[in-house]
Amino acid sequence: MNDNDKERFSAALVAASFAIPRAVSKPMLTAYYNLLSDLDIIDIEKAIDNHCRVSQFYPKPADIRNIINAGKPNTQDKAVLAWLG
């Protein structure tokens, strides 16, 4: 994600607050952005949408990251694969 995506990012989190009531503040948006800035905005939007479809709780950065990384090898998996390879 880059600075050009901030508006889309904010809009996705605000939209989620309509599905799952939660006050969204500027400090919260800043914290979420900082924690998720290494991810692609399209993936983030999809993850937020998917989370809101199946959860009664507002998505946390870890929830968004876990949805995006589902099925992808994590650091430990990569280490094992490197050791075996």
C-alpha positions as CSV (number, residue, x, y, z in Angstrom):
1,M,0.0,0.0,0.0
2,N,1.1,3.6,-0.5
3,D,0.0,7.0,0.4
4,N,-2.3,7.1,-2.6
5,D,-4.3,4.3,-1.1
6,K,-5.0,6.0,2.2
7,E,-8.5,7.2,1.1
8,R,-9.5,3.7,-0.1
9,F,-8.1,2.2,3.1
10,S,-10.0,4.6,5.3
11,A,-13.2,4.0,3.3
12,A,-12.9,0.2,3.8
13,L,-12.6,0.6,7.5
14,V,-15.4,3.1,7.8
15,A,-17.6,0.8,5.7
16,A,-16.9,-2.0,8.1
17,S,-18.1,0.2,10.9
18,F,-21.5,0.3,9.3
19,A,-21.7,-3.5,9.2
20,I,-20.1,-4.0,12.6
21,P,-20.7,-0.9,14.7
22,R,-17.5,0.7,15.9
23,A,-16.3,4.3,16.2
24,V,-13.5,4.9,13.8
25,S,-11.1,7.7,14.7
26,K,-8.1,9.2,12.9
27,P,-5.6,7.7,15.4
28,M,-7.2,4.3,14.8
29,L,-6.9,4.7,11.0
30,T,-3.3,5.7,11.4
31,A,-2.5,2.7,13.6
32,Y,-4.2,0.3,11.2
33,Y,-2.4,1.9,8.2
34,N,1.0,1.6,9.9
35,L,0.4,-2.0,10.8
36,L,-0.9,-3.0,7.4
37,S,1.0,-0.7,5.0
38,D,3.2,-3.6,3.7
39,L,0.0,-5.3,2.2
40,D,-1.8,-4.6,-1.1
41,I,-4.9,-2.4,-0.8
42,I,-7.0,-4.8,-2.9
43,D,-6.1,-7.6,-0.6
44,I,-7.0,-5.5,2.4
45,E,-10.3,-4.5,1.0
46,K,-11.2,-8.1,0.2
47,A,-10.1,-9.3,3.7
48,I,-12.2,-6.6,5.5
49,D,-15.2,-7.6,3.4
50,N,-14.7,-11.3,4.1
51,H,-14.2,-10.7,7.8
52,C,-17.4,-8.7,8.0
53,R,-19.3,-11.5,6.3
54,V,-18.4,-14.1,8.9
55,S,-17.6,-12.2,12.2
56,Q,-19.6,-10.2,14.7
57,F,-16.5,-8.3,15.8
58,Y,-14.8,-5.4,14.1
59,P,-11.6,-6.6,12.2
60,K,-8.3,-6.0,14.0
61,P,-5.1,-5.7,12.0
62,A,-4.2,-9.3,12.9
63,D,-7.5,-10.5,11.6
64,I,-7.0,-8.7,8.3
65,R,-3.4,-10.0,8.0
66,N,-4.5,-13.6,8.8
67,I,-7.2,-13.6,6.2
68,I,-4.7,-12.4,3.6
69,N,-2.1,-14.8,4.6
70,A,-4.4,-17.8,4.9
71,G,-2.9,-20.8,3.1
72,K,0.4,-19.0,2.5
73,P,3.5,-20.3,4.3
74,N,4.5,-18.4,7.4
75,T,8.0,-17.7,8.6
76,Q,8.2,-21.1,10.4
77,D,6.9,-22.9,7.3
78,K,9.5,-21.2,5.1
79,A,12.3,-22.2,7.5
80,V,11.2,-25.8,7.4
81,L,10.9,-25.8,3.6
82,A,14.4,-24.2,3.3
83,W,15.8,-26.8,5.6
84,L,14.3,-29.7,3.6
85,G,15.0,-28.2,0.2
